[in-house]
Amino acid sequence: MRLAPAEGRPPLADAHRTLSEQLESGVAAYERLVVAAAGYVAEDARPSTEHPAASRLTEATDLLHGVASALAELRAVGDPLRAPTR
C-alpha cells in the first residue's frame, strides 16, 4: 500500500482489512472443524466395553485369588483328609 498513489490507498486499506477479517474468520472456523474432527475420532476409537483380553485377565486373576484363598483355608483346617486305605 505504500507504493499506491495517495488517492488509491483508502479503498486498498478497506479491502485489506476486509480480506484480513475473512482470513482470520476462516482460520478460526477451520480450527473449530479440526477440534470437532479430533473429538469425533477420539470418541470413535474409545471402546464402549472393556477389551476382551483385559476381561479374561481379570477373570483369571479372580480365579487365582479364589484358588489361593481355598488353599489357605485347607491349610488352616489341618491335615487334609486322606482316602481310606485297605
Backbone as a ProteinNet text record, in pm:
[ID]
protein_1_A
[PRIMARY]
MRLAPAEGRPPLADAHRTLSEQLESGVAAYERLVVAAAGYVAEDARPSTEHPAASRLTEATDLLHGVASALAELRAVGDPLRAPTR
[TERTIARY]
82	0	87.4	210.1	299.2	326.6	325.4	355.8	233.6	115.5	-7.6	-17.2	-79.2	-99.9	-189.2	-175.8	-248.7	-399.3	-454	-598.7	-648	-559.7	-599	-578.9	-517	-486.9	-610.8	-707.5	-822.8	-900.2	-930.9	-1001.6	-915.9	-784.9	-697	-690.9	-688.4	-686.5	-815.3	-929.7	-1057.1	-1057.9	-1011.4	-1006.5	-910.9	-799	-701.6	-762.6	-831.7	-895.8	-1002.9	-1084.6	-1191	-1133	-1031.3	-969.7	-900.8	-839.1	-774.9	-878.2	-992.5	-1100.3	-1155	-1170.8	-1218.7	-1119.4	-991.1	-888.5	-889.9	-895.3	-899.8	-1024.2	-1137.1	-1261.6	-1251.8	-1193.9	-1178	-1083.5	-974.5	-880.2	-947.2	-1023.4	-1093.9	-1195.3	-1267.7	-1364.5	-1293.9	-1180.2	-1104	-1053.2	-1007.2	-961.6	-1075.3	-1195.3	-1310.4	-1342.6	-1328.9	-1351.8	-1251.2	-1125.5	-1022.2	-1048	-1085.9	-1115.4	-1234.5	-1337.9	-1455.1	-1418.1	-1337	-1295.2	-1210	-1120.7	-1038.2	-1124.9	-1224.8	-1317.1	-1392.7	-1435.4	-1506.3	-1416.4	-1293.2	-1200.2	-1170.6	-1151.5	-1122.6	-1239.1	-1360.9	-1477.3	-1501.9	-1477.2	-1498.3	-1398.5	-1277.5	-1173.8	-1188.3	-1262.7	-1278.3	-1374.7	-1330.9	-1420.9	-1533.2	-1651.2	-1764.5	-1763	-1692.7	-1680.6	-1533.5	-1507.4	-1370.4	-1317.5	-1189.4	-1127.6	-1137.8	-1168.8	-1185.4	-1061.8	-943.1	-822.3	-810	-840	-833.4	-938.8	-1055.1	-1161.2	-1118.6	-1055.4	-1008.8	-898.5	-810.8	-706.1	-765.5	-867.3	-934.3	-999.4	-1065.1	-1127.1	-1022.9	-909.2	-803.5	-745.6	-729.3	-678.2	-774.1	-902.2	-1002.2	-1001.4	-988.8	-984.5	-862.6	-746.4	-625.7	-636.3	-697.5	-719.5	-810.4	-912.2	-1002.2	-931.6	-848.1	-773.5	-678.2	-607.7	-514.8	-588.5	-704.6	-784.4	-831.3	-874.6	-919.2	-803.7	-686.9	-571	-533	-544	-514.6	-614.5	-742.1	-843.2	-814.4	-777.2	-747.1	-626.1	-526.9	-408.9	-444.6	-536.7	-576.2	-655.7	-724.2	-804.9	-715	-602.4	-512.8	-477.1	-451.3	-414.4	-530.3	-501.1	-609	-662.5	-786	-846.8	-781.9	-747.3	-683.9	-788.2	-769.6	-858.1	-829.9	-934.2	-912.4	-826	-738	-651.9	-708	-687.9	-743.9	-649
-118.4	0	126.2	113.1	229.8	279.4	189.8	228.2	277.9	259.2	303.2	455.2	513.5	659.1	695.6	814.4	860	843.4	871.2	861.7	716.8	620.3	478.8	404.4	467.7	398.2	366.5	456.7	421.7	298.9	286.8	164.7	39.1	51.5	-63.8	-101.8	-1.7	-28.7	-98.8	-54.8	-120.5	-264.8	-285.2	-421.1	-507.9	-452.8	-526.8	-566.8	-474.3	-501.8	-610.5	-598.8	-697.5	-836.1	-842.3	-972.1	-1031.4	-947.7	-996.6	-1052.9	-983.8	-1033.5	-1166.2	-1177.8	-1303.6	-1416.4	-1385.3	-1486.4	-1532.1	-1438.4	-1473.4	-1553.7	-1515	-1588.6	-1729.8	-1741.8	-1873.9	-1963.4	-1906	-1984.4	-2029.8	-1941.7	-1978.9	-2090.3	-2080.3	-2184.7	-2317	-2311.3	-2433.1	-2495.5	-2412.7	-2465.4	-2536.2	-2478.4	-2543.6	-2676.2	-2680	-2803.5	-2910.8	-2873.8	-2970.3	-3022.2	-2933.3	-2975.8	-3071.6	-3040.9	-3128.6	-3263.9	-3264.3	-3391	-3472.6	-3407	-3478.5	-3538.3	-3464.7	-3517.4	-3638.5	-3633	-3747.1	-3869.1	-3850.7	-3963.1	-4021.9	-3935.3	-3983.5	-4064.6	-4017.7	-4090.8	-4218.8	-4214.1	-4332.5	-4442.1	-4402.8	-4501.1	-4556.4	-4486.8	-4531.2	-4649.2	-4761.7	-4876.8	-4852.6	-4900.7	-4883.6	-4988.4	-5096.8	-5201.2	-5231.1	-5309	-5346.6	-5438.7	-5427.3	-5512.1	-5658.2	-5750.7	-5891.2	-5949.6	-5915.3	-5969.5	-5921.3	-5794.5	-5741.8	-5808.6	-5834.6	-5902.6	-6043.3	-6115	-6251.2	-6250.2	-6151.2	-6140.9	-6113.9	-6030.8	-6003.6	-6129.9	-6206.2	-6331.7	-6430.3	-6442	-6533.2	-6489.5	-6360.5	-6309.7	-6343.1	-6321.4	-6354.1	-6503	-6586.2	-6731	-6770.3	-6715.1	-6746.9	-6700.2	-6585.1	-6539.6	-6637.4	-6686.9	-6784.2	-6913.9	-6963.5	-7087.5	-7067.3	-6955.4	-6927.9	-6918.3	-6856.4	-6845.7	-6983	-7066.5	-7201.8	-7284	-7274.1	-7347.1	-7299	-7169.9	-7116.5	-7170	-7181	-7235.9	-7382.7	-7459.8	-7601.2	-7617.3	-7534.5	-7541.7	-7508.6	-7414.9	-7373.7	-7482.9	-7569	-7676.1	-7782.4	-7806	-7909.6	-8004.4	-8129.6	-8230.4	-8254.3	-8259.4	-8288.4	-8430.5	-8447.6	-8579.6	-8672.7	-8787.2	-8885.9	-8990.8	-9047.3	-9154.6	-9277.7	-9348.9	-9468.4	-9570.6	-9631	-9736	-9870.9	-9970.5	-10103.2	-10185.6
0	0	0	45.6	46.1	-95	-190.8	-328.2	-404.5	-347.2	-414.8	-409.2	-510.9	-506.9	-387.6	-339.4	-220.5	-235.7	-352.9	-372.1	-378	-403.4	-410.2	-279.5	-181.3	-54	30.3	47.9	132.9	83.8	-44.4	-87.4	-67.6	-89	-67.6	79.5	167.1	311.5	353.4	299.9	331.4	281.1	159.8	103.7	185.1	224.9	304.7	438.6	504.3	632.1	616.9	514.3	490.4	464.1	379.3	348.6	471.6	553.1	676	772.2	784.9	871.3	819.7	688.1	630.1	654.2	640.2	663.6	808.9	902.1	1044.2	1077.2	1020.5	1042.7	985.7	866.9	805	884.8	934.9	1016.3	1145.3	1209.6	1332.7	1305.4	1195.4	1159.7	1132.1	1064.9	1035.8	1165.1	1259.1	1388.2	1461.3	1457.2	1520.9	1451.7	1319.7	1244.9	1286.5	1298.5	1337.4	1478.4	1570.6	1707.5	1708.6	1631.5	1624.6	1565	1460.5	1398.5	1494.9	1568.1	1665.5	1775.8	1819.6	1920.8	1869.2	1744.4	1684.3	1678.1	1630.1	1617.4	1755.1	1855.3	1990.2	2046.1	2026.8	2077.3	1998.6	1868.6	1786.3	1821.2	1859.3	1891.1	2032.7	2117.7	2256.5	2261.1	2316.8	2322.7	2423	2390.1	2480.2	2591.2	2568.6	2670.4	2691.7	2794.7	2824.8	2714.8	2686.9	2585.2	2630.1	2539	2576.9	2646	2601	2663.8	2807.8	2831.4	2967.5	3055.3	2998.8	3073.3	3112.5	3019.2	3050	3155.5	3149.7	3251.2	3388.7	3394.2	3521.6	3575.8	3488.2	3530.5	3582	3511.9	3554.7	3688.8	3707.8	3834.7	3948.4	3925.7	4027.4	4059.4	3957.1	3977.6	4061.6	4029.4	4105.1	4249.8	4272.1	4410.1	4484	4416.3	4477.7	4512.5	4421.6	4448.3	4565.4	4568.3	4677.4	4810	4810.2	4931.9	4979	4885.7	4920.9	4977.5	4918.1	4970.3	5110.6	5134.3	5267.5	5369.2	5332.1	5422.1	5452.6	5351.9	5373.2	5465.1	5449.8	5533.4	5678.4	5700.4	5834.6	5904.3	5831.5	5889.8	5950.5	5897.9	5947.9	5836.9	5875.4	5776.5	5681.9	5553.9	5460	5480.8	5449.9	5462.2	5361.7	5409.8	5322.9	5283.9	5170.2	5125	5212.1	5248.4	5331.3	5259	5333.4	5275.3	5312.3	5235	5258.6	5333.8
[MASK]
++++++++++++++++++++++++++++++++++++++++++++++++++++++++++++++++++++++++++++++++++++++

